[in-house]
Amino acid sequence: MKIYLLLSFLFTGSIVYAQVPEDAIRYSFYPQNGTARNMSIGGAMGSLGGDINATFVNPAGLGFYKTNEFVITPGFALNNNKAKFRGTDSENSKNNFGFGTTGWVFGHPSGKKSGNSSALSIAINQTANFNNEVRYKGLNNYSSYSERFAEEFAKSGYSIDDVLSSTSPYPFTSAPALYTYLIDTVTVGGNVIVKGAPEYILDARQALQQEMIQKTKGAVSELSLAYAHNSKDKWFIGAAIGIPLVNFTSNTVFRELDTSSNTSNYFKQFEYTDNFTTKGMGFNAKIGIIYRPQDYIRLGLAVHTPTWMFLQDTRTTYLTTEVENPAAKFDVNSQIFTNGQPGEANYVQSSPFKAIISGSYVFREVKDVTRQKGFISADIEYVHHKGSRFSSDNEKVTDEEKTYYKALNQVVKRNYKGNFNFRLGGELKFKIIMARLGFAYYSNPYKDAELKASRMLLSGGLGYRNKGFFVDLAYVHSINKDVNIPYRLEDRANTYAELKQQKGNVVATVGFKF
């Protein structure tokens, strides 16, 4: 297996460094969220219009509004996660609440005969939901988590005293590992090397029991202001400014223990806990156009700029190591190496840009919407995942920071690729009742062919509209595949878990026209 590895200096230097390549797709590789109507048709909203969710997909779609509207969209998700790690299967569930597009649209016709109109929307949408829990465990006779710390220290050029000082360059990783004797220096054949205690078990061709539990919570909630203009019901042009609010919290516990009954190998077990939080905000822009060459045909194009996010990470780690013969237990909090405070990082991250082309066919397209019979709509979306970039947000940027972020950006560029996503949906209308179905597929963002990831959504729903009041219900069943790399090594291939998530999402939208 070929894995694009982090350079050794990626983990060196100041305590502020905490970003890893996985951060690059956290804010880009997720399905579209929105109103119940939008989700029940697979999110294929790029050319359809007439829904507040156009604010976040193609703002030109707001140009179909000629009246005012308020909507609110609560939701509830049921997660079932399965993981396969080194031949061992694990399963757990995690349910949570969320919300879709909520806000106002103000439509204003220019005149009864001109066909021109304009619309303004103010809306908020939970574009990404991080509430989840992933667990897996298995036997590993190939590598140990401790090797990550041993590699880092061995290639750093620092002494043990340097790393264990109150200004340690590695307060979250090799400093706790040295402090608790998880790693240490040993002399082999006259050469001093750095070795992790669990490696002695691997040298004896025995396996380590490894277990990972990662609990995440938080979301990206985007506030957006959009405007659209309708020119003679033929051309619809729109633009939006978005302000995403980022709140991500991760609690990761990794355990490793000796499976043998041999007490002379020194090592018994260790538990490493990593508490990590990201908060911040950013901005982006969306522009779009919809052209209606015939009454029943709609063609759309939208471009989303990268989202520039100003983020702050805080991090604290805990490590407990138990040894045998003689039995002893050592533990440490990373804050003894960071002056009693959590480590912090201030940086700018830009997410990839998106482009969406779309088309819709509306059956019996007429100005009197009560006579319309339904539609079929499709989107093709391109996301430039390898375009995510990181840079320092400190007032004075050191050469060390420049080197760090340059290396991180190179790894992101080599690990990820641009991908295409596909959405298809339709609606049948029975006067005041609507029935809807949808499908969406989000393809693999990883360059390495052995790393499999995708998102497939099957959806359906019902709608009711009568005298300015409407209710939409949707159920979306997601089948997600991804990988989780618990630790990265430079001197050998990385081990990883294959993740499969079944997610049921129940969404309701209630709205009023006024």
QUILINBEL-V221646 format. One record per residue. N is the residue number from 1. RES is the residue in three letters. PSI is psi in radians with two decimals (999 if undefined). D_CENTER is the distance of its C-alpha to the mean C-alpha in Angstrom with 2 decimals. Layout:
[[N,RES,PSI,D_CENTER] [N,RES,PSI,D_CENTER]]
This chain:
[[1,MET,2.27,24.38] [2,LYS,2.12,23.46] [3,ILE,2.33,20.51] [4,TYR,2.01,19.94] [5,LEU,2.74,20.58] [6,LEU,2.49,20.15] [7,LEU,2.70,23.41] [8,SER,-0.62,25.41] [9,PHE,-0.01,25.35] [10,LEU,-0.50,21.57] [11,PHE,0.22,22.06] [12,THR,2.97,25.37] [13,GLY,-2.46,26.74] [14,SER,2.82,25.95] [15,ILE,-0.21,24.27] [16,VAL,-0.27,21.81] [17,TYR,2.14,19.72] [18,ALA,-0.14,16.60] [19,GLN,2.55,13.87] [20,VAL,2.87,13.01] [21,PRO,-0.55,11.78] [22,GLU,-0.44,8.58] [23,ASP,-0.43,7.60] [24,ALA,-0.67,8.15] [25,ILE,0.01,5.47] [26,ARG,-0.60,2.53] [27,TYR,0.37,4.34] [28,SER,-0.45,5.80] [29,PHE,1.37,5.37] [30,TYR,2.66,5.93] [31,PRO,2.77,9.64] [32,GLN,2.43,11.81] [33,ASN,2.83,13.03] [34,GLY,-2.59,16.52] [35,THR,2.87,20.09] [36,ALA,-0.66,21.57] [37,ARG,-0.81,23.54] [38,ASN,-0.77,20.66] [39,MET,-0.54,18.67] [40,SER,-0.35,21.91] [41,ILE,0.44,22.49] [42,GLY,0.12,19.15] [43,GLY,0.19,17.96] [44,ALA,1.26,20.74] [45,MET,0.05,21.65] [46,GLY,-0.59,22.00] [47,SER,-0.06,25.80] [48,LEU,-0.89,26.78] [49,GLY,-3.08,26.78] [50,GLY,0.31,28.45] [51,ASP,2.42,25.33] [52,ILE,-0.40,23.71] [53,ASN,-0.24,20.28] [54,ALA,-0.45,21.69] [55,THR,-0.64,20.84] [56,PHE,-0.05,17.15] [57,VAL,-1.19,17.99] [58,ASN,1.74,21.50] [59,PRO,-0.28,23.42] [60,ALA,-0.46,26.65] [61,GLY,-0.29,26.48] [62,LEU,-0.32,27.54] [63,GLY,-0.25,30.86] [64,PHE,-0.24,31.97] [65,TYR,2.37,32.34] [66,LYS,0.05,35.91] [67,THR,3.07,35.66] [68,ASN,2.71,33.63] [69,GLU,2.50,30.96] [70,PHE,2.35,28.97] [71,VAL,2.66,26.20] [72,ILE,2.43,24.17] [73,THR,1.64,21.45] [74,PRO,2.84,20.69] [75,GLY,2.85,18.78] [76,PHE,2.27,18.53] [77,ALA,2.43,16.25] [78,LEU,1.96,17.72] [79,ASN,2.36,15.58] [80,ASN,2.02,17.43] [81,ASN,2.34,15.93] [82,LYS,2.47,18.01] [83,ALA,2.52,17.89] [84,LYS,2.03,20.51] [85,PHE,1.95,21.28] [86,ARG,0.82,24.48] [87,GLY,-0.02,26.13] [88,THR,2.29,25.40] [89,ASP,2.49,23.57] [90,SER,2.74,21.87] [91,GLU,2.48,20.76] [92,ASN,2.90,19.63] [93,SER,2.69,18.60] [94,LYS,2.07,16.71] [95,ASN,2.66,17.42] [96,ASN,2.80,16.37] [97,PHE,2.74,17.25] [98,GLY,-3.02,15.38] [99,PHE,2.62,16.72] [100,GLY,-2.77,16.73] [101,THR,2.23,18.62] [102,THR,2.33,21.50] [103,GLY,-2.78,24.15] [104,TRP,2.57,27.30] [105,VAL,2.31,28.63] [106,PHE,1.83,32.06] [107,GLY,2.51,33.85] [108,HIS,1.87,37.16] [109,PRO,2.47,39.52] [110,SER,-0.47,41.83] [111,GLY,2.69,44.69] [112,LYS,-0.52,45.68] [113,LYS,-0.37,46.95] [114,SER,-0.54,44.78] [115,GLY,-0.02,41.62] [116,ASN,2.62,39.64] [117,SER,2.99,37.20] [118,SER,2.80,34.30] [119,ALA,2.58,31.47] [120,LEU,2.39,29.32] [121,SER,2.53,26.23] [122,ILE,2.03,24.60] [123,ALA,2.79,21.49] [124,ILE,2.52,18.37] [125,ASN,2.44,15.37] [126,GLN,1.65,12.35] [127,THR,-0.45,9.87] [128,ALA,2.40,6.83] [129,ASN,2.10,8.10] [130,PHE,0.06,7.20] [131,ASN,1.88,10.81] [132,ASN,2.93,11.34] [133,GLU,2.25,13.65] [134,VAL,2.28,14.03] [135,ARG,2.49,17.58] [136,TYR,2.77,19.62] [137,LYS,2.84,22.88] [138,GLY,3.03,25.48] [139,LEU,2.32,28.40] [140,ASN,1.99,27.95] [141,ASN,0.30,31.10] [142,TYR,-0.76,29.39] [143,SER,2.91,27.52] [144,SER,2.56,26.86] [145,TYR,-0.57,24.10] [146,SER,-0.41,27.00] [147,GLU,-0.47,27.39] [148,ARG,-0.79,24.32] [149,PHE,-0.70,26.31] [150,ALA,-0.76,29.57] [151,GLU,-0.81,28.38] [152,GLU,-0.87,27.07] [153,PHE,-0.73,30.38] [154,ALA,-0.60,32.62] [155,LYS,0.02,31.41] [156,SER,-0.56,31.26] [157,GLY,-0.01,35.00] [158,TYR,2.75,35.01] [159,SER,2.94,37.48] [160,ILE,-0.69,36.79] [161,ASP,-0.68,38.28] [162,ASP,-0.81,35.96] [163,VAL,-0.56,32.80] [164,LEU,0.13,34.21] [165,SER,2.95,35.28] [166,SER,-0.20,34.08] [167,THR,0.73,32.40] [168,SER,2.42,30.74] [169,PRO,-0.23,28.54] [170,TYR,1.09,26.46] [171,PRO,-0.35,26.37] [172,PHE,-0.20,23.34] [173,THR,-1.63,24.16] [174,SER,-0.40,27.62] [175,ALA,-0.91,29.52] [176,PRO,-0.61,28.83] [177,ALA,-0.71,29.43] [178,LEU,-0.70,32.80] [179,TYR,-0.64,33.72] [180,THR,0.16,33.43] [181,TYR,0.42,34.97] [182,LEU,-0.61,31.99] [183,ILE,2.74,32.75] [184,ASP,2.91,36.14] [185,THR,2.45,38.44] [186,VAL,2.74,41.02] [187,THR,2.12,43.85] [188,VAL,2.03,44.02] [189,GLY,0.58,46.95] [190,GLY,-0.06,47.64] [191,ASN,2.42,44.11] [192,VAL,2.14,41.78] [193,ILE,2.88,38.29] [194,VAL,2.29,35.23] [195,LYS,2.50,34.40] [196,GLY,2.50,32.28] [197,ALA,-0.69,34.32] [198,PRO,-0.31,32.49] [199,GLU,-0.45,33.44] [200,TYR,-0.54,37.03] [201,ILE,-0.69,36.05] [202,LEU,-0.66,34.41] [203,ASP,-0.54,37.59] [204,ALA,0.16,39.59] [205,ARG,0.62,37.60] [206,GLN,2.91,36.26] [207,ALA,2.66,32.74] [208,LEU,2.47,30.42] [209,GLN,2.08,28.68] [210,GLN,2.48,24.99] [211,GLU,2.37,22.63] [212,MET,2.30,19.05] [213,ILE,2.07,17.69] [214,GLN,2.06,14.26] [215,LYS,2.16,13.83] [216,THR,2.64,10.88] [217,LYS,2.93,11.34] [218,GLY,-3.00,10.84] [219,ALA,2.92,9.21] [220,VAL,2.03,9.19] [221,SER,2.13,12.66] [222,GLU,2.19,14.29] [223,LEU,2.28,18.08] [224,SER,2.52,19.78] [225,LEU,2.17,23.39] [226,ALA,2.66,24.54] [227,TYR,2.48,27.95] [228,ALA,2.59,29.42] [229,HIS,2.37,32.95] [230,ASN,2.09,34.75] [231,SER,1.78,37.67] [232,LYS,0.53,40.21] [233,ASP,0.39,37.63] [234,LYS,-0.86,37.06] [235,TRP,2.31,34.60] [236,PHE,2.12,31.61] [237,ILE,2.35,29.87] [238,GLY,2.81,27.09] [239,ALA,2.67,24.84] [240,ALA,2.58,22.29] [241,ILE,2.20,21.08] [242,GLY,2.52,17.77] [243,ILE,1.68,17.04] [244,PRO,2.42,13.49] [245,LEU,2.06,13.76] [246,VAL,2.27,11.08] [247,ASN,1.83,11.64] [248,PHE,2.26,9.75] [249,THR,2.32,12.12] [250,SER,2.31,12.27] [251,ASN,1.95,15.60] [252,THR,2.23,16.17] [253,VAL,2.17,19.68] [254,PHE,2.20,21.08] [255,ARG,2.56,24.68] [256,GLU,2.28,27.16] [257,LEU,2.73,30.76] [258,ASP,2.22,33.98] [259,THR,-0.11,34.94] [260,SER,2.93,38.51] [261,SER,0.15,41.52] [262,ASN,2.02,42.54] [263,THR,-0.06,42.76] [264,SER,0.01,44.11] [265,ASN,0.10,40.81] [266,TYR,-0.74,39.97] [267,PHE,2.45,36.34] [268,LYS,-0.99,35.46] [269,GLN,2.84,31.78] [270,PHE,2.75,29.07] [271,GLU,2.15,26.10] [272,TYR,2.14,23.42] [273,THR,2.25,21.23] [274,ASP,1.94,18.46] [275,ASN,2.14,17.54] [276,PHE,2.32,14.89] [277,THR,2.40,13.99] [278,THR,2.25,12.40] [279,LYS,2.63,14.02] [280,GLY,-2.97,14.95] [281,MET,2.94,15.29] [282,GLY,-2.82,15.59] [283,PHE,2.68,17.13] [284,ASN,3.07,17.01] [285,ALA,2.61,19.50] [286,LYS,2.37,19.89] [287,ILE,2.59,23.21] [288,GLY,2.87,24.55] [289,ILE,2.49,27.79] [290,ILE,2.31,29.23] [291,TYR,2.33,32.65] [292,ARG,1.54,34.89] [293,PRO,-0.56,37.69] [294,GLN,2.83,39.10] [295,ASP,-0.53,38.88] [296,TYR,0.04,36.84] [297,ILE,2.34,34.50] [298,ARG,2.27,31.46] [299,LEU,2.33,29.60] [300,GLY,2.66,26.52] [301,LEU,2.29,24.67] [302,ALA,2.55,21.81] [303,VAL,2.27,20.10] [304,HIS,2.16,17.10] [305,THR,2.89,17.45] [306,PRO,2.67,14.82] [307,THR,2.11,13.47] [308,TRP,2.02,15.23] [309,MET,2.31,13.89] [310,PHE,1.87,16.38] [311,LEU,2.68,14.83] [312,GLN,2.19,16.60] [313,ASP,2.46,15.69] [314,THR,2.52,18.13] [315,ARG,2.40,18.76] [316,THR,2.38,21.48] [317,THR,2.70,22.29] [318,TYR,2.45,25.10] [319,LEU,2.27,26.98] [320,THR,2.22,29.85] [321,THR,2.30,31.99] [322,GLU,2.30,34.94] [323,VAL,2.93,37.68] [324,GLU,2.76,40.84] [325,ASN,1.19,44.49] [326,PRO,2.72,44.90] [327,ALA,2.35,42.23] [328,ALA,2.73,40.19] [329,LYS,2.27,36.91] [330,PHE,2.40,35.13] [331,ASP,2.74,32.19] [332,VAL,2.59,30.68] [333,ASN,2.36,28.24] [334,SER,-0.32,26.62] [335,GLN,-0.26,28.02] [336,ILE,-0.27,31.46] [337,PHE,0.00,30.28] [338,THR,0.63,28.70] [339,ASN,0.61,31.69] [340,GLY,0.15,30.62] [341,GLN,2.67,27.45] [342,PRO,2.60,23.73] [343,GLY,2.59,22.58] [344,GLU,2.61,20.96] [345,ALA,2.31,19.25] [346,ASN,2.12,19.31] [347,TYR,2.94,17.65] [348,VAL,2.27,16.42] [349,GLN,2.30,13.22] [350,SER,2.27,13.29] [351,SER,2.88,10.59] [352,PRO,2.74,12.28] [353,PHE,2.83,14.87] [354,LYS,2.63,15.26] [355,ALA,2.37,18.59] [356,ILE,2.20,19.66] [357,ILE,2.53,23.12] [358,SER,2.84,24.42] [359,GLY,2.59,27.64] [360,SER,2.56,29.21] [361,TYR,2.08,32.60] [362,VAL,2.12,34.07] [363,PHE,2.26,37.04] [364,ARG,0.93,40.10] [365,GLU,1.96,38.41] [366,VAL,2.84,40.80] [367,LYS,-0.52,40.74] [368,ASP,1.76,41.54] [369,VAL,-0.36,38.15] [370,THR,-0.29,40.04] [371,ARG,-0.07,41.42] [372,GLN,2.48,38.16] [373,LYS,-0.21,37.51] [374,GLY,-2.97,33.87] [375,PHE,2.87,31.54] [376,ILE,2.33,29.39] [377,SER,2.56,26.36] [378,ALA,2.49,24.01] [379,ASP,2.53,21.20] [380,ILE,2.14,20.20] [381,GLU,2.36,17.14] [382,TYR,2.28,16.52] [383,VAL,2.18,13.34] [384,HIS,1.25,14.32] [385,HIS,-0.66,11.41] [386,LYS,-0.04,14.04] [387,GLY,-0.02,14.90] [388,SER,2.45,12.38] [389,ARG,2.64,14.85] [390,PHE,2.56,15.63] [391,SER,2.80,18.98] [392,SER,2.58,20.91] [393,ASP,0.30,21.55] [394,ASN,2.65,24.74] [395,GLU,-0.75,28.07] [396,LYS,1.98,29.59] [397,VAL,2.11,27.49] [398,THR,2.85,29.11] [399,ASP,-0.59,29.61] [400,GLU,-0.74,27.69] [401,GLU,-0.75,24.56] [402,LYS,-0.74,25.08] [403,THR,-0.74,25.43] [404,TYR,-0.92,22.33] [405,TYR,-0.52,19.97] [406,LYS,-0.76,21.87] [407,ALA,-0.75,21.35] [408,LEU,-0.75,17.59] [409,ASN,-0.61,17.36] [410,GLN,-0.69,19.66] [411,VAL,-0.75,17.62] [412,VAL,-0.79,14.47] [413,LYS,-0.61,16.98] [414,ARG,-0.46,18.49] [415,ASN,-0.48,15.57] [416,TYR,2.94,13.73] [417,LYS,2.93,15.36] [418,GLY,2.58,15.36] [419,ASN,2.83,15.01] [420,PHE,2.42,16.61] [421,ASN,2.56,15.52] [422,PHE,2.36,18.40] [423,ARG,2.40,19.22] [424,LEU,2.38,22.67] [425,GLY,2.91,24.37] [426,GLY,2.88,27.75] [427,GLU,2.46,29.90] [428,LEU,2.34,33.52] [429,LYS,2.25,35.37] [430,PHE,1.30,38.32] [431,LYS,-1.59,39.67] [432,ILE,-0.05,37.72] [433,ILE,2.40,35.46] [434,MET,2.48,32.59] [435,ALA,2.39,31.02] [436,ARG,2.62,27.72] [437,LEU,2.65,25.80] [438,GLY,2.85,22.67] [439,PHE,2.48,20.65] [440,ALA,2.55,17.42] [441,TYR,2.18,16.14] [442,TYR,2.07,13.04] [443,SER,3.06,14.27] [444,ASN,2.19,13.45] [445,PRO,-0.09,11.76] [446,TYR,2.45,13.62] [447,LYS,-0.65,17.12] [448,ASP,2.09,18.62] [449,ALA,-0.37,20.08] [450,GLU,-0.28,20.15] [451,LEU,1.93,16.39] [452,LYS,2.26,15.73] [453,ALA,2.45,12.55] [454,SER,2.85,12.69] [455,ARG,2.14,12.16] [456,MET,2.27,15.58] [457,LEU,2.28,16.56] [458,LEU,2.22,20.17] [459,SER,2.80,21.22] [460,GLY,2.83,24.44] [461,GLY,3.05,26.02] [462,LEU,2.66,29.12] [463,GLY,2.62,30.15] [464,TYR,2.25,33.23] [465,ARG,2.22,34.70] [466,ASN,2.11,38.11] [467,LYS,0.85,39.81] [468,GLY,0.00,36.84] [469,PHE,2.42,34.89] [470,PHE,2.62,32.05] [471,VAL,2.28,29.79] [472,ASP,2.41,27.04] [473,LEU,2.48,25.57] [474,ALA,2.57,22.85] [475,TYR,2.23,21.56] [476,VAL,2.13,18.51] [477,HIS,2.04,18.30] [478,SER,2.38,15.15] [479,ILE,1.83,15.64] [480,ASN,2.43,12.55] [481,LYS,2.46,13.11] [482,ASP,-3.13,11.28] [483,VAL,2.70,12.66] [484,ASN,2.08,12.62] [485,ILE,1.86,14.91] [486,PRO,-0.53,16.51] [487,TYR,2.62,18.47] [488,ARG,2.38,19.37] [489,LEU,2.63,23.05] [490,GLU,-0.56,24.98] [491,ASP,-0.03,28.21] [492,ARG,2.91,27.05] [493,ALA,2.64,24.40] [494,ASN,2.53,21.33] [495,THR,2.64,21.09] [496,TYR,2.83,17.95] [497,ALA,2.48,17.20] [498,GLU,2.19,16.56] [499,LEU,2.42,14.37] [500,LYS,2.16,15.32] [501,GLN,2.23,14.14] [502,GLN,2.13,16.46] [503,LYS,2.19,15.31] [504,GLY,2.22,17.87] [505,ASN,2.06,17.18] [506,VAL,2.14,20.37] [507,VAL,2.43,20.43] [508,ALA,2.40,23.56] [509,THR,2.26,24.51] [510,VAL,2.31,27.83] [511,GLY,2.80,29.37] [512,PHE,2.38,32.66] [513,LYS,2.41,34.36] [514,PHE,999,36.82]]
